[in-house]
Amino acid sequence: MKIPVYSLIAYSGTGKTTLMVELIKELKKRGLKVAAIKHDAHDFEIDKEGKDSYRMSKAGSDITVVLSSSKCAFIENRFVDMNKVLERIEGVDLILSEGYSHGDWKKIGIFRKDSGTTLRINESDCFAICSDEKLKYSCIQFDLDDYSGLASFIIEDLKKNLP
């Protein structure tokens, strides 16, 4: 069975990361296993200069893996399609992604009145909205800090899709 994906969609500075962190905490309190994917529009570095894995990547390794008894990290020094990443994730109840607006997963729009931006989701793509004001969308809406309500809504959706 495909693991359900829920993607938090908003412009920078709207509160995606705060919402995602609090939502993960709430879902974990309820006993769910959660995977998190963060989209970064910039070139990022997760390794520290001077570390062995950093040196291996800089030497030209296409894939560098750091593995210990408690963690595993794949560092792919090339483009990897989101669907390929999703295929590699297993053993969780759901996947939360931050910033992936393209794809057939459920999208949660985030809007903050003072951010100076608009809602970055089409109504036809809307699974839910988290906002600090009521918006004219037909999908369910939650207050920006109603992590419990959003978690309950996601859990109910997960139950609908059980075999």
NORKAUR-V356517 format. One record per helix or strand of 2 or more residues. SS is the DSSP state (alpha for helix, beta for strand). FROM is the first residue (numbers start at 1). TO is the last residue. Records with the same first field share a line. If there is no record, write none. Layout:
SS->FROM-TO ; FROM-TO
This chain:
beta->4-9 ; 34-38 ; 63-67 ; 72-76 ; 94-98 ; 106-111 ; 126-131 ; 141-143
alpha->16-29 ; 52-58 ; 82-88 ; 113-115 ; 123-125 ; 147-160
